[in-house]
C-alpha cells in the first residue's frame, strides 16, 4: 500500500501515535507532498524549536520508502479538474489541501489525514485514524 501524508498526520507521527506508525510501517511507499513540507517549515519557523523540528523531519525523510513528491504539470492539470468539481458542488477545500489531495490522486496513494473536508474530493482514498 502507498500512503500520502497530510500535515496533521505527520505531526501525529512525530508525537509517536502507535496507530499511525503501524500504517507507516506496513506501507511500501510513504509520500510527502511538497506543500506539506512548506506547511511544516512555516510552523517550524514560527515555533521555538525550529532546528530540532527540522532535524526530526530530515530523519523521517531519510527513512527507506519515504519520498517527497514535487508538484508537476500533470498535478496542476488535475488540480484544475478537481477544483472545478468541488466548486460545482459548493464544497471547496483550502488550496494547500487541494494540492495534497491531487498529490495522493496522482500517486495512487491513500491519504492519511484528520481533516474531514477531504471526504468531498472525488476518487480520493482516505485513511482517517
N, C-alpha and C positions, 0 to 999 in steps of 0.2 A: 504494500500500500504506500502511496505517496501522499504526504501531507504538506500543507501550506500554513504558515503561522501568521495569525493576526498579532498585532502589537500586544493586546491584552493576554494572549496565550503565552507569548514569550515571557511577559512579566510574571506570570504564574509558574512557568517552568523554572525561572530563576528563584522563585520562592520555594522551589522543591516540592511542588504538588505532585504526589505519587500518581494520581490518575493521568496526568499529562506525561510524566516520564515514561509510564508504561506504553502510551501511544507512540511517543518518540522512539523508544527502544525497539518497538515492533516495526516501525516504518522502514521501507527500503530507501526512501529519499525524504528529506525534510527541506522544504523550500522556504526561504525568507525573501519576501518581496523587497525591492529597493526602497519603496515608500515606507515600509515598516522600519527599515534601518534609519531613514530620515526622522521618523517619529521618535525612535529610541534615542538617537543622538540629540535631538531637540530636548527631550526630557533630561538626558544626562547633563547637558549644558546648563539647564535651569536648576539643577539639583546641587547638592553639596558633596556628592561622591562621584563626580564625573569620571575621573581616571579609573577608579575601582570598577564602575559600571562598564566602562569601555573594555577593560581587561576581561571581565566576565563574559561580555558579548564576544570578544575576539576568541576566547577559549571555546565558546559554544560554536562559533562559525568554523572553527578548525576541526570539529568532530567529524568522523567519517560519515558520509552520506548527507551532510548539510551543505546546501548550495544557496548562494544569493542569486536571485533571479532579476536581471535588469529589465527595464521596460524596453520594448521593441515595437516596431511598426505594426506588426500583426496584433499586438495587445492594444495599441492605440485605436486600430480599426474596431476591435471588439468592444473597447470602451464606448465608442460612439453608438454601437448597436445596443449594448446593454443600457446605456444612458437613455436612449430613445424608448426602450421597453419600460424602464422604470418611470420615466416621465409620463408615458401614456397611461400607466396605471395609477399615477399620483403617489408613488411610493419611492421617492428619491432617497438616496443614502448619501452620506458625506463623500466628497470627491476622493479623498485618500482611500476610503473603504471600497469605493468602486474600483480603484486600481488594484487593491488587494484581491477583490473578487475576480477581476479579469486575470490576474496572475494565476489564481487557482484554476480557473476555467482553462486557460491556455496550456497549463502544465498537466491537466488531467488529475489534479490533486484534490483531496478533501481539505477544506478549510477548517482549522481549529480556531474558534472564536467564542467569546462570551456575549457578543452583540447580536441581538435578535433581528435587527433590521436586515441582516444578510439573508434571512429567510425569503425575502422578496426578490432575490436575484434568480432569474430563471436558469435552471440547469446546474446550479451550484450545489455541490455535495458538502454537507457540513458535519463537523464533529463538535458538539456543544456539551462539554463535560459537565 
